[in-house]
Amino acid sequence: MATPVLRSLHVHPVKSIGGHTPAEAAVEPWGLAGDRRWMLVDAAGRAVTQRQQPRLALAAAAPLADGAVRLTAPGTAPLTAGVPEPSGTTVVELFGEKVEAVPAGTASDRWFSAYLDAPVRLVHLDDPAYRRPVDPDYAMPGETVSFADGFPLLLASTASLDALNSLIAQGDHADEGPLPMNRFRPNLVVDGTGPWAEDGWKRVAVGEVSFRVAKPCGRCVVTTTDQATAARGKEPLRTLARHRRFGDRLVFGQNLVPEHTGTVRVGDPVRVLA
């Protein structure tokens, strides 16, 4: 088999909305540069994602200079959100964790609230080196993460997606497939492996950067949301429940923690180190 390669990179500046696909990206200790540094919260400070608001799939954020983002959404004039001044933090909640973040300001809050027809606020993770530790059950001391679900990066493979789509085609909701990779919102997409090969990886190098494989990624209802229409279906969770259940988790992809910083580039070789 030929050496696997990095097929694509995906950076989502705002958690749970569309992002961009650069040709290269810097790997920071807490994830790809600029990935999931912004997040929406409700009036109580709890994270708002596609789990609650599937229409977020239709919005997108493009990175600008100095960490700013250009926000777009259907039927809404674009808005540029600049990195807020560090004038104080507010405590927000993500999966039960309390995290300090900086409010982005009223313009961004009004923009998203109008789009979703619900009161939400946009916040920025000002200091990812200290704000949110990785789950200690899977982390080394001092490891931190952005507003990603739990780990700095998510890796998925095209071979595993092909295998999953083959299983969907044999099931009760075959008309929902084949599913595109964006249902799974990975950071790194790898070509040239066998199906589910990543299940056995413990350490992997992508170009000049090595990563520890922390744990398989348990999937949620977001994967059933069409990222082009915001419509929800049954797949892939129905098929994952039948074929990819690990304990109480329905698994697709692997969570990674960088072992050091560097730059990864589309076309980089992917080497299994352990």
Protein Blocks (a to p, Z undefined) as FASTA:
>chain_A
ZZdddfbdcddfbghiacdddfbdcddfkbcehiakbccddfkopacdfklmmmlmmpcc
dddeehiacdddehiacdddddddfebccdddeehiacddddfbjklmmmmmmmnopacd
ddddfblmlmpccdfklpcehiacdfbfkbmbdcddfklmmmmmmmmmmmmklmmmccdf
klnopabdcehiaehklmmpcbdcehjbccddfbdcdddfklmpcfklopacfbfklmmm
mmmcghjaccedjddddfbdcdddehiacddfZZ
